[in-house]
Amino acid sequence: MRLSLVRTVNLVELAQAMNHWRCFRYKRIRRFLKEFNAFSFETLSKFIAQFFLPSGAKWQISMDRTNWKWGQIDINILMVSVVCGTVAIPVVWKFLPKKGNSN
């Protein structure tokens, strides 16, 4: 969520937007990125929990299917997101092969 508020990928600026001491925040972000080898849902959930959700907060999950046209192409996506305040972070998505209802 802070990344979308700060609108930068600069680690120093991102660290300043977080709620802990500046030096500690910067090192924490660097450590996370250094240890991030491959995509895994466990790693993603730890990242979301550490950086976006308050301690002990309950997770709110949202599922949405959206369909729109881009030129002649129908784009139909089923997405599951973790809701953090007013921002939803997509964690799983699937492009569906046809427009209309997903089944």
Contact map, one row per residue, 1 for C-alpha under 8 A:
1111100000000000000000000000000000000000000000000001000000000000000000000000000000010010100000000000000
1111110000000100110000000000000000000000000000000001000000000000000000000000000000000000000000000000000
1111111110000100000000000000000000000000000000000000000000000000000000000000000000000000000000000000000
1111111100000000000000000000000000000000000000000000000000000000000000000000000000000000000000000000000
1111111000000000000000000000000000000000000000000000000000000000000000000000000000000000000000000000000
0111111100001100100000000000000000000000000000000000000000000000000000000000000000000000000000000000000
0011111110000000000000000000000000000000000000000000000000000000000000000000000000000000000000000000000
0011011111001100000000000000000000000000000000000000000000000000000000000000000000000000000000000000000
0010001111101100000000000000000000000000000000000000000000000000000000000000000000000000000000000000000
0000000111111100000000000000000000000000000000000000000000000000000000000000000000000000000000000000000
0000000011111110000000000100110000000000000000000000000000000000000000000000000000000000000000000000000
0000000001111111000000000100000000000000000000000000000000000000000000000000000000000000000000000000000
0000010111111111100000000000000000000000000000000000000000000000000000000000000000000000000000000000000
0110010111111111110000000100000000000000000000000000000000000000000000000000000000000000000000000000000
0000000000111111110001001100100000000000000000000000000000000000000000000000000000000000000000000000000
0000000000011111111001001000000000000000000000000000000000000000000000000000000000000000000000000000000
0100010000001111111000000000000000000000000000000000000000000000000000000000000000000000000000000000000
0100000000000111111101001000000000000000000000000010000000000000000000000000000000000000000000000000000
0000000000000001111110000000000000000000000000000000000000000000000000000000000000000000000000000000000
0000000000000000011111011000000000000000000000000000000000000000000000000000000000000000000000000000000
0000000000000000001111111000000000000000000000000000000000000000000000000000000000000000000000000000000
0000000000000011010111111100000000000000000000000000000000000000000000000000000000000000000000000000000
0000000000000000000011111110000000000000000000000000000000000000000000000000000000000000000000000000000
0000000000000000000111111111000000000000000000000000000000000000000000000000000000000000000000000000000
0000000000000011010111111111100000000000000000000000000000000000000000000000000000000000000000000000000
0000000000110110000001111111110000000000000000000000000000000000000000000000000000000000000000000000000
0000000000000000000000111111111000000000000000000000000000000000000000000000000000000000000000000000000
0000000000000000000000011111111100000000000000000000000000000000000000000000000000000000000000000000000
0000000000100010000000001111111110000000000000000000000000000000000000000000000000000000000000000000000
0000000000100000000000000111111111000000000000000000000000000000000000000000000000000000000000000000000
0000000000000000000000000011111111100000000000000000000000000000000000000000000000000000000000000000000
0000000000000000000000000001111111110000000000100000000000000000000000000000000000000000000000000000000
0000000000000000000000000000111111110000000000000000000000000000000000000000000000000000000000000000000
0000000000000000000000000000011111111000000000000000000000000000000000000000000000000000000000000000000
0000000000000000000000000000001111111000000000000000000000000000000000000000000000000000000000000000000
0000000000000000000000000000000111111110001000000000000000000000000000000000000000000000000000000000000
0000000000000000000000000000000001111110000000000000000000000000000000000000000000000000000000000000000
0000000000000000000000000000000000011111000000000000000000000000000000000000000000000000000000000000000
0000000000000000000000000000000000011111101100000000000000000000000000000000000000000000000000000000000
0000000000000000000000000000000000000111111100000000000000000000000000000000000000000000000000000000000
0000000000000000000000000000000000000011111110000000000000000000000000000000000000000000001000000000000
0000000000000000000000000000000000000001111111000000000000000000000000000000000000000000000000000000000
0000000000000000000000000000000000010011111111100000000000000000000000000000000000000000000000000000000
0000000000000000000000000000000000000011111111110000000000000000000000000000000000000000001000000000000
0000000000000000000000000000000000000000111111111000000000000000000000000000000000000000000000000000000
0000000000000000000000000000000000000000011111111100000000000000000000000000000000000000000000000000000
0000000000000000000000000000000100000000001111111111000000000000000000000000000000000000000000000000000
0000000000000000000000000000000000000000000111111111100000000000000000000000000000000000000000000000000
0000000000000000000000000000000000000000000011111111111000000000000000000000000000000000000000000000000
0000000000000000000000000000000000000000000001111111100000000000000000000000000000000000000000000000000
0000000000000000010000000000000000000000000000111111100000000000000000000000000000000000000000000000000
1100000000000000000000000000000000000000000000111111110000000000000000000000000000010000000000000000000
0000000000000000000000000000000000000000000000011111111010000000000000000000000000010000000000000000000
0000000000000000000000000000000000000000000000001001111110000000000000000000000000000000000000000000000
0000000000000000000000000000000000000000000000001000111110000000000000000000000000000000000000000000000
0000000000000000000000000000000000000000000000000000011111000000000000000000000000000000000000000000000
0000000000000000000000000000000000000000000000000000111111100000000000000000000000000000000000000000000
0000000000000000000000000000000000000000000000000000000111110000000000000000000000000000000000000000000
0000000000000000000000000000000000000000000000000000000011111000000000000000000001100000000000000000000
0000000000000000000000000000000000000000000000000000000001111100000000000000000001110000000000000000000
0000000000000000000000000000000000000000000000000000000000111110000000000000000111100000000000000000000
0000000000000000000000000000000000000000000000000000000000011111000000000000000111100001000000000000000
0000000000000000000000000000000000000000000000000000000000001111100000000000011110000000000000000000000
0000000000000000000000000000000000000000000000000000000000000111110000000000011100000000000000000000000
0000000000000000000000000000000000000000000000000000000000000011111000000001111000000000000000000000010
0000000000000000000000000000000000000000000000000000000000000001111100000011110000000000000000000000000
0000000000000000000000000000000000000000000000000000000000000000111110000111100000000000000000000011000
0000000000000000000000000000000000000000000000000000000000000000011111000111000000000000000000000000000
0000000000000000000000000000000000000000000000000000000000000000001111111110000000000000000000000000000
0000000000000000000000000000000000000000000000000000000000000000000111111110000000000000000000000000000
0000000000000000000000000000000000000000000000000000000000000000000011111000000000000000000000000000000
0000000000000000000000000000000000000000000000000000000000000000000011111100000000000000000000000000000
0000000000000000000000000000000000000000000000000000000000000000000011111110000000000000000000000000000
0000000000000000000000000000000000000000000000000000000000000000001111011111000000000000000000000110000
0000000000000000000000000000000000000000000000000000000000000000011111001111100000000000000000110010000
0000000000000000000000000000000000000000000000000000000000000000111100000111110000000000000000111111000
0000000000000000000000000000000000000000000000000000000000000000111000000011111000000000000011110000000
0000000000000000000000000000000000000000000000000000000000000011110000000001111100000000000011110000010
0000000000000000000000000000000000000000000000000000000000000011100000000000111110000000011111000000000
0000000000000000000000000000000000000000000000000000000000001111000000000000011111000000011110000000000
0000000000000000000000000000000000000000000000000000000000001110000000000000001111100001111100000000000
0000000000000000000000000000000000000000000000000000000000111100000000000000000111110001111000000000000
0000000000000000000000000000000000000000000000000000000000111100000000000000000011111111100000000000000
1000000000000000000000000000000000000000000000000001100000010000000000000000000001111111100000000000000
0000000000000000000000000000000000000000000000000000000000000000000000000000000000111111000000000000000
0000000000000000000000000000000000000000000000000000000000000000000000000000000000111111000000000000000
1000000000000000000000000000000000000000000000000000000000000000000000000000000000111111100000000000000
0000000000000000000000000000000000000000000000000000000000000100000000000000000011111111110000000000000
1000000000000000000000000000000000000000000000000000000000000000000000000000000011110011111000000000000
0000000000000000000000000000000000000000000000000000000000000000000000000000001111000001111110000000000
0000000000000000000000000000000000000000100100000000000000000000000000000000001111000000111110000000000
0000000000000000000000000000000000000000000000000000000000000000000000000000001110000000011111000000000
0000000000000000000000000000000000000000000000000000000000000000000000000000111100000000011111100000000
0000000000000000000000000000000000000000000000000000000000000000000000000000111000000000000111110000000
0000000000000000000000000000000000000000000000000000000000000000000000000011110000000000000011111000000
0000000000000000000000000000000000000000000000000000000000000000000000000011110000000000000001111110010
0000000000000000000000000000000000000000000000000000000000000000000000000001000000000000000000111110000
0000000000000000000000000000000000000000000000000000000000000000000000000101000000000000000000011111000
0000000000000000000000000000000000000000000000000000000000000000001000000111000000000000000000011111100
0000000000000000000000000000000000000000000000000000000000000000001000000001000000000000000000000111110
0000000000000000000000000000000000000000000000000000000000000000000000000000000000000000000000000011111
0000000000000000000000000000000000000000000000000000000000000000100000000000010000000000000000010001111
0000000000000000000000000000000000000000000000000000000000000000000000000000000000000000000000000000111
